[in-house]
Amino acid sequence: MVSLTFEKAASSAPGKVILFGEHFVVYDKPAIVSAINLRARVEAWRYGRSGVWIEYRMLVDHPSTKAVEYILEKTGFMSGIRLKILSKIPASVGLGSSASVSVASAASASLISLGRIDRELVEKAALEGEKIVHINPSGIDTTIAICGGTGIYRRSRGFNPIDIPLKKILIIDTGKTRRTGEMVNRVREFSEKNKDRFREILSREEELINDVLDAFKSLDLEKLGKLMLVNQSLLREVGVSSLEIEEAIKLALDAGAYGAKLTGAGGGGCIICLADEDKIEKISKSISNKFKVYLTELSAEGLREEKI
């Protein structure tokens, strides 16, 4: 039975926070990642001119372009596709914006070219888009954008969904953007210059993830906060923190948070902080004088088709 293709389609995918383990996941260590309720929506239309058009422009080095080109090549779709990107995820701050946009773009193109969302194809396409931004993407951002929820991700084993009792987290945007690829290279340089110490850091990170899973069982926020600070100390040591990150963490702790750490690549971008729900509003108000804040829900729904 041949699927009917669409003249127009829309899809959306969530952003993400890495709760524990970023950067070390590149070296096949586990990370805990959760989808958040900030989403990217991409609308797509069959277009009379060949190629991929974002609005009415051809942007060659855009993640969406690469992702959709992959879909067109693999499906043999001969027409062009025009995209409209509507994202509530701030870009270049560690919340998975490029992956969400790549996934949603590929999914909408899949709907137009195949009449359905081919998730396996979408994942491969989105990884091609991610290479524009991340150079050597671990796959964690595209996986969580497709799957949603919360899970443990390991490069060699993929994504293992888990349930966590933590429902909300405060995200603080330092306002400083950075390129993920640069931060990945910084960690690689540290690992090459400090081989023995880096092995110790990777081992400590794996132990930390096990401690985190134990703390989740009883929702021990105080212990989770301390583990966040341990994770942050490891990230600081490998060179991906920044003055803005450290300032935001101090503000959060001074305002009553149990713990805080960078999320994503670092070098700027966002931090996450953990606090009792009845303190989150107070912390948010205290920090909003200096930085933009988002109170987000965790374990959000993954990739989905949308009405257009």
C-alpha positions in Angstrom: 0.0 0.0 0.0 1.5 3.4 -1.0 1.3 6.2 1.5 -0.3 9.5 0.4 2.2 12.3 0.5 1.3 15.7 1.9 1.4 19.1 0.2 2.1 20.7 3.6 3.0 19.3 7.1 4.1 20.4 10.5 6.0 18.7 13.3 7.4 19.8 16.7 10.2 18.5 19.0 11.2 19.5 22.5 14.3 21.1 23.8 16.4 19.4 26.5 18.5 19.8 29.6 21.3 17.5 30.5 20.8 17.0 34.2 24.2 15.2 34.7 27.0 14.1 32.4 27.5 16.4 29.5 30.8 16.3 27.5 31.7 13.0 29.2 29.0 11.4 27.1 31.2 12.0 24.1 33.7 9.5 25.7 31.0 6.9 26.1 30.1 7.7 29.7 26.4 7.9 30.7 24.4 11.1 30.9 21.0 11.8 32.3 18.9 13.9 29.9 15.3 15.2 30.0 13.1 16.8 27.5 11.6 20.1 28.5 8.4 21.8 27.5 10.0 24.5 25.3 9.5 23.3 21.7 10.6 23.9 18.1 7.8 23.7 15.5 8.7 23.5 11.8 6.1 23.9 9.1 6.8 22.6 5.6 5.3 22.9 2.1 6.0 21.2 -1.2 7.8 23.9 -3.2 8.0 24.5 -6.9 11.7 25.2 -6.9 14.2 22.4 -6.2 16.2 22.3 -3.0 15.5 23.3 0.6 14.2 26.8 1.3 13.9 28.3 4.7 11.1 30.8 4.2 12.3 32.0 0.7 16.0 31.7 1.2 18.5 28.9 0.6 20.7 28.7 3.6 23.4 26.1 2.8 25.0 25.7 6.2 21.8 25.5 8.3 21.0 22.4 10.3 17.5 22.2 8.9 18.8 22.4 5.3 21.2 19.5 5.9 18.6 17.4 7.6 16.0 17.9 4.9 18.5 17.3 2.1 19.2 13.9 3.7 15.5 13.1 3.7 15.1 14.2 0.0 18.1 12.1 -1.0 17.0 9.0 0.8 13.4 9.1 -0.3 14.1 10.2 -3.9 11.7 13.2 -3.5 12.1 15.4 -6.6 10.3 18.5 -5.6 11.7 21.3 -3.4 10.6 21.9 0.2 10.0 25.2 1.9 10.3 25.5 5.7 9.1 27.9 8.4 10.8 27.6 11.7 8.9 28.6 14.9 11.0 27.9 18.0 10.6 28.8 21.6 14.0 27.3 22.5 16.7 29.9 22.8 19.6 29.1 20.4 23.2 28.4 21.3 22.6 28.2 25.1 22.7 24.4 25.7 19.0 23.6 25.5 19.2 21.5 22.3 17.8 24.1 19.9 19.6 22.9 16.8 18.7 19.3 17.4 15.0 20.1 18.0 14.9 22.2 14.8 16.7 19.5 12.8 14.4 16.8 14.1 11.2 18.8 13.5 12.4 19.8 10.0 13.3 16.2 9.0 10.0 15.0 10.4 8.0 17.5 8.4 10.0 16.6 5.3 9.3 12.9 5.9 5.6 13.6 6.1 5.7 15.4 2.7 7.9 12.9 1.0 6.6 9.7 2.5 3.3 10.6 4.0 4.5 9.5 7.5 7.2 10.2 10.0 10.0 7.6 9.5 11.7 8.0 12.9 14.8 6.0 12.0 15.3 8.2 8.9 14.6 11.3 10.9 17.2 10.5 13.5 19.9 9.9 10.8 18.9 13.1 9.0 18.9 15.2 12.2 22.4 14.0 13.1 23.6 15.3 9.7 22.0 18.6 10.6 23.7 18.6 14.0 27.1 18.2 12.5 26.8 21.8 11.3 26.8 22.9 14.9 28.5 20.3 17.0 31.1 18.8 14.6 31.1 15.5 16.5 27.6 15.2 17.9 27.1 12.5 20.6 23.6 11.9 19.4 22.1 12.7 22.8 20.2 15.9 21.7 18.6 14.3 18.7 17.6 11.2 20.6 15.8 13.1 23.4 14.2 15.4 20.8 12.7 12.3 19.2 11.9 10.2 22.3 11.0 12.8 24.8 10.8 11.9 28.5 13.9 11.4 30.6 16.5 8.7 30.2 20.1 7.6 30.5 22.0 8.0 27.3 25.3 6.3 26.4 26.8 6.6 23.0 27.5 2.9 22.6 24.1 1.7 24.1 21.7 4.5 23.1 18.8 5.8 25.1 17.3 4.0 28.1 14.1 5.7 29.4 13.7 6.2 33.1 11.1 7.7 35.3 12.2 10.4 37.7 10.1 12.1 40.4 11.6 15.5 39.6 9.0 17.4 37.6 10.3 20.9 37.3 13.7 22.7 37.1 14.8 26.3 36.9 16.9 27.2 33.9 19.0 30.4 34.1 20.3 31.8 30.8 23.6 33.7 31.2 23.0 35.5 28.0 26.4 34.4 26.6 26.2 32.3 23.5 29.0 30.0 22.4 29.7 27.3 19.8 29.4 23.8 21.0 32.1 22.5 18.7 34.6 24.9 20.4 33.7 23.5 23.8 34.0 19.9 22.6 37.5 20.7 21.2 38.5 22.3 24.6 37.6 19.1 26.4 39.4 17.0 23.8 42.6 19.2 24.3 42.3 18.8 28.1 42.0 15.0 27.7 45.1 14.8 25.5 47.2 16.9 27.8 46.0 15.3 31.0 45.4 11.7 30.1 45.7 10.2 33.6 43.6 12.8 35.2 40.9 12.7 32.5 40.6 8.9 33.0 40.0 9.6 36.7 37.4 12.3 35.8 35.5 9.8 33.5 35.5 7.2 36.3 34.2 9.7 38.8 31.5 10.8 36.4 30.2 7.2 36.1 30.1 6.8 39.9 28.3 10.1 40.1 25.5 9.0 37.8 24.9 5.9 40.0 24.7 8.2 43.0 22.2 10.4 41.2 20.0 7.4 40.4 20.0 6.4 44.1 19.1 10.0 45.1 16.2 10.1 42.6 14.6 7.0 44.2 13.9 9.0 47.3 13.9 12.4 45.6 16.6 13.6 48.0 17.0 17.1 46.7 19.8 18.1 49.1 21.9 15.1 47.9 21.0 15.8 44.2 22.1 19.4 44.7 25.4 18.4 46.1 26.0 16.0 43.2 25.2 18.8 40.8 28.0 20.8 42.4 30.4 17.8 42.1 29.4 17.5 38.4 30.0 21.2 37.9 33.5 21.0 39.5 34.4 18.3 37.0 33.2 20.4 34.1 35.0 23.4 35.5 38.2 21.4 35.6 38.0 20.4 32.0 37.7 24.0 31.0 34.0 24.6 30.0 32.8 26.8 32.7 32.9 30.6 32.5 32.6 33.7 34.7 28.9 34.1 33.7 28.2 30.5 34.7 30.0 30.8 38.0 28.1 34.0 38.8 24.7 32.5 38.0 25.5 29.4 40.1 26.5 31.6 43.1 23.3 33.7 42.8 21.2 30.5 42.7 22.9 29.1 45.8 22.8 32.4 47.7 19.0 32.5 46.9 18.4 29.1 48.4 19.0 26.5 45.6 20.4 23.1 46.7 22.7 22.9 43.7 23.4 24.3 40.3 25.5 23.4 37.3 25.9 24.3 33.6 23.8 22.3 31.2 24.9 21.6 27.6 28.3 22.6 26.2 29.2 25.4 28.7 31.4 28.4 28.0 28.2 30.4 28.6 24.7 29.3 27.8 22.4 28.1 30.6 22.7 26.6 34.0 20.1 24.5 35.8 19.4 24.8 39.5 17.5 22.6 41.9 15.3 23.8 44.8 12.2 23.1 46.7 9.1 24.0 44.7 8.0 26.6 47.2 11.4 28.4 46.9 11.6 28.4 43.1 9.6 31.5 42.6 11.7 33.4 45.1 14.9 32.2 43.5 13.6 33.1 40.1 12.7 36.6 41.1 16.1 37.1 42.8 18.0 36.0 39.7 15.8 37.6 37.0 17.3 41.0 37.9 20.5 39.8 36.3 19.7 36.9 34.0 16.7 35.5 32.1 15.0 32.6 33.8 12.7 29.8 32.6 10.8 27.5 35.0 10.4 24.4 32.8 8.7 21.0 33.1 10.8 17.9 32.7 10.0 14.6 30.8 8.1 16.5 28.1 6.6 14.7 25.1 9.0 13.9 22.2 8.6 14.4 18.4 5.0 14.7 17.2 3.1 15.7 14.1 1.2 19.0 14.4 -1.8 20.4 12.6 -1.2 23.0 10.0 
